Amino acid sequence: MTTEPSETGLSRGLTNYGDKDFSRYLRMSFARSMGHSNEMLARPVVGIATTYSEFNNCHRLVPELVAAVKRGVLSAGGLPLEFPTISLGEVFLNPTSLFFRNLMAMDTEEMVRGQPMDAVVLIGGCDKTVPAQLMGAVSANIPAVQLVTGPMMTGRWRGEKLGACTDCRRFWARHRAGEFDTETINEIEGRLATTAGTCAVMGTASTMASLAEALGMMLPGTAAIPAVHADRIRAAEASGVAAMQLAKSRITPTDIITEKSVENALRVLLAISGSTNAILHLTAIAGRAGIKIDLNRLNELSDTTPVLVDLKPTGAYYMEDLFAAGGIGAVLRELKPLLHLDCMTVTGTTLGERLDDDVAPYVDRNVVHALETPLQPVGGLVALFGSLAPNGAIFKRAAADPALFESEGRAIVFTSIEDMANRIDDPDLDVLPDDILVLQNAGPTSSSRMPEAGYLPIPTKLARQGVKDMLRISDARMSGTAYGTIVLHVSPDSASGGPLGLVRNHDRIRLSISNRRIDLLVDDAELERRRAALPPPAPLPERGYARLYRQEVLQAEHGCDFKFLTRSPENT
């Protein structure tokens, strides 16, 4: 907990003109030009970071959330002042939203630190927005409350419930297999995403909302509220009140995000069978506080944390069902024996106190299973190591075919995303159902900058034969809405000289989930010969953010944050 600042409200962090009294006089003069009364200008200030953008469908209702936060702040005696930051609309960004996550984190950090506010409410929702805001909040370290936009509601198509984006992928796979013609897939396109909000399944956006609540950075019970539900607006108003309480208590993000709360978040991630992207983001958030996430520890937690939540892409239900079933609070209560209950939250109470205050709420056991009768006995994610991934890789076993957990096959190599796009549907592609698809040069240091291309499509010639899954390996990411037997985040990545870049067509690769290994079965002498023949690294981009990104981005096991922004000891 930080000490009480000598100045509050608009008197905080005065612009430096060499005369403090003149700085205050000038600031108040300009503040009064906005029509505020002297009484209002004397109040504590709560900043509201707004990420509304017409390039971000997930944030379409942010303006009404801002209005509700303002009501909450005003009712609690504060002055709410909204300010804009970068907004990251996942499907509208090129090459990938992850590329811009660190830029948004920097923007958030500097605007929170640089402007006079006693606390801040961070409004976001889309995949990389929430992690960027939390990263920035930890670094700025003033009292902060996370408020998410919430998931969209499902749509309907010919009597079937649909939600973005797991069903997007399911129907697209059927289209590729020849089951749906162009007219039908276009009809489905208009039924998949029908309201404002983030993806309707346990994708990255919903996972990060869940983890923000588990960390204690969000008000209890607010992660799963649908975007269009009236409770979402009430949660925004309550977040404004909470921010004012934090302005008085001076509880900051580093009081809340600790080794214990990060481990709680990992437990929740495993229990909800959340997105693989969350490992990157949680690692980056923790790294801003000087906390390291050890992938070996992830495996220990995974083996002792069951899957409790039955949501797509690995289950049957949607986020609207989780909300009705009891939300993340229901998950936390089941995990209570496994959690650190002394962790502080934005309410000013501990996680244990929060759970003790819950009075026998209703829980739908079809959606949130009891700890004694889990959906799966072990967690949804594991880390792999081995000669192909010396620094680690991530595997979502809850979304994979167990028949492929212990397998060996020949590699079918694509040297880039472009190469994959050009050849994956070639009828002459030499590929068999038991082969292993390998995608190179799609990691954080590549020119494609780690897109969600790890969900390599099944080659059309195999899809039309009825093949629905096969082992796929890359240094890329996979959308949290996707599924399949897929090894991701292979580190070091290909472009930095990692072993993945040395794989050649028809090499043998062995996967062993039981041993947590992914190995390239090629002798060291041959690998050294291949390494010596590699072309020189691509030159740095000439200018701008792309150059900064390439110079500073860390590998996946460090969360792909920038080296100069993290407090992790090995990166300083």
MOVENQUI-V310130 format. One record per helix or strand. SS is the DSSP state (2 for helix, 1 for strand). FROM is the first residue (numbers start at 0). LEN is the number of residues. If there is no record, write none. Layout:
ss=SS from=FROM len=LEN
ss=SS from=FROM len=LEN
//
This chain:
ss=2 from=8 len=3
ss=2 from=19 len=13
ss=2 from=37 len=4
ss=1 from=44 len=6
ss=2 from=56 len=3
ss=2 from=61 len=14
ss=1 from=78 len=6
ss=2 from=89 len=3
ss=2 from=96 len=18
ss=1 from=118 len=6
ss=2 from=126 len=14
ss=1 from=143 len=5
ss=1 from=150 len=1
ss=1 from=154 len=3
ss=1 from=159 len=3
ss=2 from=165 len=11
ss=2 from=181 len=11
ss=1 from=197 len=1
ss=2 from=203 len=12
ss=1 from=217 len=1
ss=2 from=229 len=20
ss=2 from=252 len=4
ss=2 from=258 len=13
ss=2 from=276 len=12
ss=2 from=294 len=8
ss=1 from=306 len=1
ss=1 from=308 len=1
ss=1 from=310 len=1
ss=1 from=316 len=1
ss=2 from=318 len=7
ss=2 from=326 len=12
ss=1 from=343 len=1
ss=1 from=349 len=1
ss=2 from=350 len=7
ss=1 from=367 len=1
ss=2 from=370 len=3
ss=1 from=375 len=1
ss=1 from=380 len=6
ss=1 from=388 len=8
ss=2 from=396 len=3
ss=2 from=401 len=3
ss=1 from=405 len=9
ss=2 from=416 len=7
ss=1 from=435 len=4
ss=2 from=459 len=4
ss=1 from=471 len=3
ss=1 from=485 len=6
ss=2 from=493 len=3
ss=2 from=498 len=4
ss=1 from=507 len=5
ss=1 from=516 len=4
ss=2 from=523 len=9
ss=2 from=543 len=9
ss=1 from=552 len=1
ss=2 from=555 len=3
ss=1 from=561 len=1
ss=2 from=568 len=3
//
